[in-house]
């Protein structure tokens, strides 16, 4: 039987966060008249997540992988087996507030061939910048050299519903039929910028992306990152290189590589002057990637 909504969550050693997330999802769904299912794809958690699911959430359809397949492939598994008209992709490190899911689905039905993202909040309920422009060369430059994320050049959190280039992969809603039009995640991307790639491909097919701020979801961030010090920098490097190899021109890729090298050299020099070994190590590794 077809359902209104399938909620797909990928987890990896986030037992407490996953439990809190599922509790908030079920509480939010009680405020709706939607028919729904929850599919949780677990990437070999060893922290008791699987036992917790069996004991506390028997209604959840659990997919227990025997290897860590990453974020994109895990979501693709859930999408393929889902029965919902709409798919809600949700990170395990999120907490759904009030009727956020119902509001998101309602807005999605008003924009039936689109991808929708809610307003994400930090744990202190301050806005979390979670949408922005695609990574053109000027945007890459602003991100690397102008602290673009911090000054609102490369990502932001609008107060009104609007069309945007991308929304955070922490929470994305779209009809399943869109995902099945060759718009699943690129499984070559293990983690970081999967949603950018997907939404770039969606735009090329004529499917827009909207940011809807009346739906509020708390996002803790980086909960499944295996290296919280080097990881973010190296993921940015991997992401920019992959996007430009896949979507860019040869000259565009050359310019991105040049910017990444310059950034690595400058950051390494700052680390050397300030005696910050981790900064030096991180950007030495980043330079080798380019």
N, C-alpha and C positions, 0 to 999 in steps of 0.2 A: 504493500500500500504506500502510495506517495505521501510524503510529509511536507509541511510548510518549510521546515528548516532543519539543516544538519549543522551542528557545531563541531568543529574539528580542532583538537588540541594536540600538539606534539610535546612530549615531555622527555626530559633527560636529567635524572637525579635532582628533581625539584619537588620532593614529596610534600612538604608543608605548603609550598606555594600552589602546587597542583590541587591539593585538598581545598585550600581557600578559594581558588579560582572556581572549581566545580561547585562549591557551596554557593558562591555568588551567582553563578550562571543559573543554577536551579531556582534560586530565590527570585531572580529577575524574570525567569520564564513563567513563574506563577502569576505574574502581573499581566500576562498575555493570554490570548486564546489560540495561540499557535500550536500546531502539532509538531513535535520535534524529536530529535535524537541527538545524543552526544557520542562522538567517536573519539576515543583517546588513543593516540599512537605513541607507544612508549619505546624509546631507543635504548634498551638494555639498562634501565635504571637499576642500581644496586643499593639504593637507600631505603627500600621498603615501599616504594611507590606502588608496585604491583600488588603487594599484600593489602595495602590501604585501599586500593581500588576495589578489590574483591570484597573486602569487609564492609566498606562504607558506601560504595557507589555501584551496587550490582546492576543498576539500570544502564550503566555506561557500557558501550560496545568497545572493548579493549582490544587493541592490536598490539601484540607483544613481539616486537622485533628481536632477532637474535644478534643484531649488530646495530651500531649507531649509524643510521643511514642519512642523518642530517635533517635540517629543517624542511627543505623543499621536497625531498623525496617522501618524507614522513607525511607531509600535508597531501601530496599527490595520492598516497595510499588511501588516506581518509576520503578524499574527494571522489575517487573512483568507486568506493564501496558505499557512498552515501545515497540516501533515498530522498533527500530534501529538494524542494524546488529551489530554495536558496541555500547557499553555503556561507557559514560564518567561520572564518579562520581566526583562531584566538590563541595568543600565547599563554603558556602556563603561568607566567608571572604577571597576570592581570587580575583585577577585581572589578566585576561588573557592578555599577551603581544603579539602584532603583530599576526603572523600566528601560534601561539603555538598549537592550536587545530588541524589545518591541518597537521602540522609536526608530532604530536603525532599519529594521525590516519595513516599517511603514514608509520611511523615506525612500528605501530601495524600490518599493512598489510604485512610487511616484516617478522613479527614474529607472525603468525596467531593464535597460540594456547598459548598465553602468556598474562600476566598482565604487563602493562607498566605505569611507573610514570615519570613525567617531572622533570626538575630542578626547585625547589622552591627557591624563593628569599625573603629576608626580605624587609620591606618597603623602606629601603635605598638602595635596589638592591644588597646587599651583599648576598652571598650564604647562604641558610638555610639548615642545615643538615637534610636530609629527606629520607634516606634509610640506611640500615644496616643489621647486622647479626641477626638471630633468637636468642631468649633469652635462650641460654644454661646457665648452672650454672656459668661458668667463666664470661659470659657477664652480668648476673645478678649481680655478685659480683662487676664487674667493674662499672656498672651503679650505684650501691648503695654506694660504698666506694671509688672509684677512680675518681669520676666525669667523668665517661666514655664518656658522651655526649659531654663534653667540650673539651676533649683531643683527640677525634677521635677514641675511642675504640669501642663505641657502636652505633654510627651513623655518617654519613658523607655526603658529597656532591661531588661526583666524577666530573671530567672534561671530561671524555669520557664515551660513552655508554658502559654499562656492565651489566652482570647478577648479581643480588643481591638477598638476602633472602626476603626483604620486602621493600616497598616504602610507603610513607605517604598516609594515607587515604584522605588527602586534595584534591588529584587528582589522580585517577586511571582509566586507560582505559583497556577494555578487550572486546572480542566478547561476545554478550549476551548468546550465546550457552554455554560458559564456566560457567557463573553464574548459568545457569539453570541445571547444573550437580551437584546439591546439594552443590553449592558454593555461596549461598546467605549469608548475614551476620548472625551471631549467635545473635538472638534477646534477649538472656539473658544478653548480654553485652550492657548496656545502652549507655555508651560513654567511649571510650579509649581502645585501643588495638584491636578493632574489625578487623582492616585490618591485624594485625599480625596473628590472629586466622584464618582468611579467607585464607591468603597466605600460611600459614602452611598446611592447608587442600588442597589447590591447588597443592602445591609441592608434597604432598603424592599421588596425582592423576597424577603426571607427567607434570604439567603445571608450567613453570618457570616464574620468575618476572625479568623485565629489567628496568634499569634506563636510561632515554634518555635526556641528558643535552641540546640538541639543542632546545627543547621546554621549554620556560621560562614562569613561572607563579608566580606572587607575592602572598605570603600567610601571612596574618596579624597574625593569630594564636590566639587560645583561645577565639574567639569572642563570642561563645555561652556558655562559662563556667559560671555556676551559682555562684561558689565561687572561685575567682581567687587567694585567698591566701592559703586556705587549699586544694582546689580542686586538683591541680596537684599532690601533695604528696599522697593524698588518692586514686586518680585514679591509680597511679603507683602501690600502694599496692594491690588494687582490681585486676588490670590487671595481675600482676605476679601470684597472688594466683589463679585466674581463669584459666590462661593458664596452670599452672602446675597441677591443679586438672583435667583439661580436657585432656592435652597432655602428662603430665609427668608421672614418676614412683612414687611409694610411698616414696622411699628414696629421690628422687629429690624434691618432695613436702616438705618433712621434712627439707631438707637443705635450701630450699627457705624460709620457715617459720622461721627457725633459723636466717638466714641472715636479714630478715625483722625485727625480734624482736631486734636483736643486733643494727641494724641501728636506730630503734626507741628509744632505751635506750640511745645510744650515742648522738643522736640529742636532746633528752629531757634534758640530762645533760648539753650540750652546751647551750641550752636555759636558763637553771637555772643559770649557771655561768654568762652568759651575760645579764641576766634579760630580756630575750625576751619571753614574755608571749605567743605570737602567735605561736612561735616555739614549746614551751612546749605543748600547747593545741593541735596543729596539730599532733605531734608525740605521744601524749598520746592517741588520738583518733585512730591513725594508729596502735598502739600496740594492742588495743582492737580488731581490725579487724582480727589480726593474731591468 
